[in-house]
Amino acid sequence: MANLLVKDGADVTKYISASGAGLDADPFVLVRSAPTWGKNVPIVLTVTNGLYTIGDVVGGLLTFANAVRVSGGKSKIVSVTLGGVAALGYNLWFLNANIGTPALDNAVFTLVVADMVKSLGVVPIVAADYKPAASAFNVGTIKNVGLQVQAVATTLYAYLVATEVTSPGTTRLDLNVGFEYMD
């Protein structure tokens, strides 16, 4: 059994399992070949076009249905893309369940000790990640994130949290998270 490292057409690294030694008399034979390697989950956030302070939730709870392929399975976050009018800094907190006291848009994100077991990691989005579009829209992209996450069922959750005092200049942000299935 061998695990082979390959790249797909989008230059995303994938691991595939194969049997055999890879020689003429014993060629590699794929052991697992799934119809899909992962999923991109787009979410439109409805946000306040007003003041957010450091630590405020932007848009409320984010739900990523089928972020893992099987119940209790694992995925790797491979990319995060956030689009909006202003190029602003945020932290995207990933969780395997909602926090005990859910936070609404423009409320303080409070992670208490009992919620720590739900935390899967944080992906920072900084102003330097953004590129301006011709339409006065900015798109921030974080590639090769590599954060491994495990769900309780097949859904993951997140909160986008402001890292600066800011106003998004719009009532809509567009988020897209790329997941690579590991199970």
N, C-alpha and C positions, 0 to 999 in steps of 0.2 A: 504494500500500500504506500502510495506517495501522495504528498500534497504539493501541487504545482502552483507556482505564482505566475499569473498571466495578466495582461492588460486588455481591457475591452476597447471598443472604438472611441470612447470618450476619454481614454487614458486613465481609467479608474482601475486600480489594482484589485484583482479577484484571486481567490484561492479555489482550486478545484481538486477533488480527490480522484485518484486513479489507481488501478491495480497494475501490476506488471513492473518490470525493471526498466522499460524504455529501450530495450535492445531489439534487434531484428527478430530473434526467436521468441521474445517476450515483450511485445509492445505495450505501451500504456493504453489502458482501457478505462474510460470514465466510469466512476462508480456512482456519482451523484450528478445529475443534470436536471436542474429545475427549470420550469418554463419562465420563471422570472427570478432575478437575483436580488431584487429589492424593490423599493417603492419610493417615489417622490411624493411628498404630501404638501400640497399648497394650502395655505390658510390666509383668508382675508381678515385682518384685524380691524375692528371698529374702535377708533381711539378718540380721545378728547383733543380738539385743536385748541389747547390751552397749556397752562404751566404744569409740568411734571417736575418733581424734585427727586434728588438722588434716592434710590430705593423704592420708587413708586412702580407699581405694575402698569404696563402699557398694554391695554387691550383685554385684560382678564385671562382666565384659564384657556390654554391652548390644548386641543385634543388631537392626537395623531393616531387615528384608527388604523389597525393592521400594520403598525410600524414594525412588528415582528411577525414572522410567518406562522408560528405555532404557539399555542398557549404556553406561557412561561418561557418562551424562546428568547433568543438574543439577536440583536442587530448591531451594526456599527453605523454611526452617523458619519457619512462621508462628505456632506456639504450642507451649508446653510446659506440661503440667499434672502436678503431683506431689502425691499424697495420702498422708498418714500420720498417726500419732497426734500427733506433735510437729511444730511449725512450725520447721524447722531450715534453716540455710543450707548450700547445696551449690553446686558448679560442675559443669555438665554438659558434658564435653569430647567434641566430635564428631570422628570420625576416618574416613578412607576405607579404612583397614585396621587390624587389631589391632597393638598395639605389639610390639616385639621380645621383651620379657619381659612376657607377659600378667600382669595383677594380679588376684588373687582377692579375694573379699570380705574387708574389714578388713585388707588389706595396703596398703603405701604405693604410691601412684601415681607411677611414675617415667617421665618422658618424657625420653629421651636424644636427643642431637643427630640420630642416624640416624632417629628417629621424627618429627622436626619436619615432614617433608614429608607425613606422614600426618594431621597436625592440621588441622582445618577451621575451628575456632573454639570458643569457650566461651560457654555461656549461664549466667549467674549466677542462682541462685534464693535470694532472701533472705527472712528472716522476715516482712517487710512484704508479701510477695507472697501470703501465706496468708490464708484466711478460714476460721473454724471452722464445722463442721457440727454439727447437733444431736446427732449420735452420738459426740461427743468425737473426731472425726476432723477433720483440717485439710487443706485443699486449696489448694495454691499454683498460681497461673496466671500465666504470662507470655505476653501477647498481642503481636502485631505484632513478632515477633522479627526477621524480615527477614534472617537469616543464610543466605547462598547457599552451597550445598554441592555438591560433585561427587564421584560415586562412581567407583570403578575398574570395577565391574560395575553392579549395581543395589542393592547392600546397603551401608548405612552402619553405623558402629559408634560406641559412646560408652562413657564411664565417668562415673559419678556420684561426685564426690569431695567429702568433708567439708571445710567451711571453718571449722569450729569443733570443739572437743572436745565430744562429745555422745553420747547414746544415743537411738536412734529410738523406744524404748518399745514396739516391736513387732518381729515377724519378717517383716513384709510392708510394702512400699511399692508404690504404683501410679503408674506413669508413662505419660503419653500424649503423643506428639509428633506435631504436625500438619505435614505436608509439602505444599507446592504444587509440582507438576511444572512445570518450565521448558522441557523439551524434548518 
